[in-house]
Each structure stands twice: as structure tokens, then as C-alpha cells.
Amino acid sequence: MALFDRKKTTYESASPYYTIGDTGTLLVIGLGNPGEEYAANRHNIGFMALDAYQATHDFSGWSMKKDLQAMVATGQVGSTRVILAKPSTFMNNSGDAAQKLQKFYRIYNQHTVVIHDELDVDFGTIRSRTGGGSAGHNGIKSLSAQLGEDYGRMRIGIGPKTHDQIDSADFVLQDFSKNEQASIAKILKESCSLLDETTVGQLPEHTIKVI
């Protein structure tokens, strides 16, 4: 049974939204690369989303858990315990941390949501679903190799790639443009709202156009 009660929403969707209800635990993993040199990269929007959620809710501060290879912050949203985790393994090995986190907290894929950048989704659009392929995303490849594919995904668009001559790997490791930076706060606010309104590991399939 879902950990969330129905809530009215202004979004148009074939699937209902939910707000946190019955007691349970949700693990939310944001993908990115650790270190100040990567902090503003497009590839780090998953870290940015978790930082925004932690800052706008009554959560603990970030704590480095070396055994779990992740920065962790915990809090209570309604009666649901929420664990936020930012792997310290670098993007391509995110699955190592995800596996350790699930094992330590005894959480399965149906109670896990992963937030990450998506080059195939336009900037200003957020898509959510459960399961699916990697679309060439190395962090998702690593997670799926360790966990399987049936975990929740929140995909925050960073595309399209603007110049054909720029390799995709270089594009995702660039900082957002000045025009994009002006919209980041709004996108992160919507990602926080979607996280509040999702079912545990049962993300309804949505496409939200923020800008």
C-alpha cells in the first residue's frame, strides 16, 4: 500500500498525485559528482535538487557516511522518514553507494527514488516514472547494474545539446548557461513539490513543463 494520501493538484495528468501519509521510509538518491569544481555542472542537478529539498524541510545537516560512500541527511515529512543521499563515488560508480545505502537502511527499490539529469529531456521539463532504461546515462547504468531497473526516477531535463560539435560528456560537465541559471530555482522548487507528492517507489508517470 502506498505511503501517501491523495491530494488535489493543479497539474494535468492521467495519474493521481499523493501527499505523504502513513508511516514508512523513503530513500532519495541524487546523482552528481562530488567537489566544488562540479557543483554547478548540468550533471549535478540531482545534487542540487537534494540540497534544495534538505534546505526547505526540517532535515538534519549533511553528514559524510564513509562506509556508505555518501553524504546523508535525514528528516521527517509527515509521518514518513526520508533519507537523502548524495553518493561520493563520482557519477559512473553511483551504484556502489546506492547498494550500500539500501542494504544499511533495509530499503528496497519500491521505496527508492533517484533524481538525475537527462540530456534527452528539454531544459525546464521534469519527467517521473518507475523503471526504464539508462538513455546512455552512466550513473543510471551503474545503479541499474547493482539494483535492477525497478526504482523510481525523477529526470530533470538539461537538453537539448546546443552545439553539435560539443561532445555529450563535455556538455553535461559544463555549468548551466546564464539564461538557464535564472530558471534553476523554479525548477528545483518544482522538483521538491513532486518529491513531496510522490508515492514511495511508485512514481506516477508525469511530464511537468516548468518553463
Summary of the structure (lengths in Angstrom):
residues: 211
radius of gyration: 15.9
end to end distance: 33.8
largest distance: 50.4
contacts: 699
relative contact order: 0.21
helix: 35%
strand: 30%
